Amino acid sequence: MITFDKGEQRFNYRVAGVAMDNGRVLIHRAEGDPFWTFPGGRCELGEPAAEALKREMREELGAEVEVARLLWLVENFFTYAGKSCHELALYFLMRFPEASEITKRQQPFHGSEGDLVLTFQWFPRHPQTLAKLPLLPSFLPNALQKLPESPQHLVHYD
């Protein structure tokens, strides 16, 4: 995975998938984290971003996805686990196949990233609902209301 530390600083290259279904959006959180975010993970060296997202969904959910298009390229700056983080994240619109059990779920369900338990849940796409979770990065509750027609580059600080 493409991540490295330099003292109290961390760089991370991440891909994330935005899946929507009937006015809902799929988000997840890792066990122990107080925030929610979009499912995804870190790219491996030499791995195209869309392929990394497909791999992460197979690993975390045992599900295949279609990666439709890039929505946002985000330079995200935040603090996590005592480190000052600089994350370069690509957010893709993704779709589960029509017959997927994932879109039929009404209650929270679990996946995993190695030994880490992940809780997945479909939430209404309303900004007030998403902002109460909290959903990070914090620009997402409002940005989800109107997806960009072409990729957008954002620099964001949380």
PLY file of the C-alpha trace (Angstrom):
ply
format ascii 1.0
element vertex 158
property float x
property float y
property float z
element edge 157
property int vertex1
property int vertex2
end_header
0.00 0.00 0.00
1.16 3.49 -0.73
1.53 5.16 2.63
4.59 6.39 4.45
5.47 8.16 7.66
8.02 10.88 8.26
8.19 11.64 11.94
4.75 12.79 13.07
3.53 13.17 9.47
1.85 10.57 7.25
1.18 10.50 3.51
-1.55 8.23 2.25
-2.81 7.45 -1.27
-6.43 6.25 -1.04
-9.28 5.30 -3.34
-12.90 5.42 -2.26
-16.20 4.38 -3.81
-19.42 6.36 -3.77
-22.31 3.90 -4.14
-25.88 5.19 -4.27
-29.17 3.32 -4.43
-32.73 4.67 -4.19
-31.77 7.91 -2.44
-29.28 6.17 -0.14
-25.51 6.21 0.02
-23.27 3.41 1.36
-20.73 4.40 3.98
-18.69 2.53 6.52
-16.62 2.93 9.63
-13.81 0.92 11.12
-14.21 -0.58 14.55
-13.10 1.99 17.11
-13.34 5.01 14.80
-15.80 7.76 15.79
-16.43 8.78 12.16
-17.87 7.34 8.95
-16.33 7.50 5.48
-16.70 5.96 2.05
-15.51 2.40 1.55
-12.19 1.93 -0.18
-8.58 1.60 0.74
-5.00 2.15 -0.26
-3.54 1.53 -3.68
-0.62 -0.80 -4.12
2.44 0.39 -6.01
1.80 -0.05 -9.76
-1.95 -0.64 -9.29
-4.40 1.59 -11.20
-6.83 3.37 -8.88
-10.02 1.85 -10.34
-8.55 -1.65 -10.02
-7.56 -0.91 -6.42
-11.15 0.06 -5.63
-12.48 -3.15 -7.19
-9.94 -5.17 -5.17
-10.86 -3.41 -1.94
-14.57 -4.14 -2.45
-13.80 -7.82 -3.06
-11.64 -7.92 0.07
-13.98 -5.95 2.35
-17.39 -7.11 1.11
-16.79 -10.09 -1.15
-18.57 -8.06 -3.84
-17.84 -7.04 -7.41
-18.39 -3.42 -8.41
-18.41 -1.39 -11.58
-16.27 1.73 -11.32
-18.22 4.30 -13.34
-16.20 7.53 -13.20
-13.98 9.77 -11.12
-15.87 12.35 -9.05
-13.25 14.06 -6.91
-9.48 14.18 -6.54
-9.02 15.39 -2.96
-5.92 16.61 -1.21
-7.11 16.05 2.33
-5.28 17.35 5.41
-6.28 16.10 8.86
-5.00 14.61 12.11
-5.48 10.91 12.87
-3.94 8.73 15.57
-1.61 11.53 16.59
-0.23 12.07 13.09
-0.60 15.04 10.78
-1.95 13.40 7.62
-1.71 14.42 3.98
-3.98 12.15 2.00
-4.39 12.09 -1.75
-7.78 10.45 -2.35
-9.64 9.58 -5.54
-13.41 9.24 -5.10
-15.14 7.20 -7.79
-18.80 6.67 -8.49
-19.27 2.91 -8.25
-22.18 0.53 -8.75
-23.03 -2.89 -7.45
-24.60 -5.32 -9.95
-28.43 -5.30 -10.02
-28.60 -8.73 -8.40
-26.22 -7.76 -5.58
-27.35 -8.53 -2.04
-25.49 -5.42 -0.89
-28.15 -3.04 -2.27
-30.95 -5.04 -0.63
-29.60 -4.55 2.88
-31.68 -2.38 5.21
-29.71 -2.86 8.41
-26.00 -2.35 9.21
-23.78 -5.21 8.06
-20.16 -6.15 8.51
-17.12 -6.63 6.36
-13.45 -6.74 7.21
-10.05 -5.40 6.33
-7.74 -8.12 7.59
-8.48 -8.36 11.33
-10.28 -5.01 11.39
-14.10 -5.19 11.53
-15.90 -2.69 9.28
-19.54 -1.69 9.72
-21.34 -0.79 6.50
-24.68 0.94 6.30
-26.92 2.62 3.75
-27.93 6.12 4.87
-30.34 8.61 3.29
-28.43 11.05 1.11
-29.77 14.06 3.06
-27.02 16.48 4.13
-28.50 16.91 7.62
-28.53 13.14 8.21
-24.98 12.66 6.93
-23.56 15.65 8.83
-24.83 14.21 12.13
-22.83 10.98 11.76
-20.12 12.56 11.23
-19.06 11.74 7.68
-15.47 12.59 6.78
-14.06 14.39 4.93
-16.57 17.02 6.05
-17.24 18.40 2.55
-19.05 15.17 1.57
-22.56 15.66 3.04
-23.10 18.75 0.87
-21.08 17.55 -2.14
-23.24 14.41 -2.41
-26.32 16.47 -3.15
-25.16 17.23 -6.69
-22.40 15.03 -8.06
-20.01 16.82 -10.40
-20.40 16.12 -14.12
-16.63 16.09 -14.55
-13.87 15.35 -12.01
-13.17 18.09 -9.47
-9.91 18.77 -7.67
-10.41 19.82 -4.05
-7.99 20.83 -1.31
-9.69 20.15 2.01
-8.76 20.62 5.67
-10.55 18.82 8.55
0 1
1 2
2 3
3 4
4 5
5 6
6 7
7 8
8 9
9 10
10 11
11 12
12 13
13 14
14 15
15 16
16 17
17 18
18 19
19 20
20 21
21 22
22 23
23 24
24 25
25 26
26 27
27 28
28 29
29 30
30 31
31 32
32 33
33 34
34 35
35 36
36 37
37 38
38 39
39 40
40 41
41 42
42 43
43 44
44 45
45 46
46 47
47 48
48 49
49 50
50 51
51 52
52 53
53 54
54 55
55 56
56 57
57 58
58 59
59 60
60 61
61 62
62 63
63 64
64 65
65 66
66 67
67 68
68 69
69 70
70 71
71 72
72 73
73 74
74 75
75 76
76 77
77 78
78 79
79 80
80 81
81 82
82 83
83 84
84 85
85 86
86 87
87 88
88 89
89 90
90 91
91 92
92 93
93 94
94 95
95 96
96 97
97 98
98 99
99 100
100 101
101 102
102 103
103 104
104 105
105 106
106 107
107 108
108 109
109 110
110 111
111 112
112 113
113 114
114 115
115 116
116 117
117 118
118 119
119 120
120 121
121 122
122 123
123 124
124 125
125 126
126 127
127 128
128 129
129 130
130 131
131 132
132 133
133 134
134 135
135 136
136 137
137 138
138 139
139 140
140 141
141 142
142 143
143 144
144 145
145 146
146 147
147 148
148 149
149 150
150 151
151 152
152 153
153 154
154 155
155 156
156 157
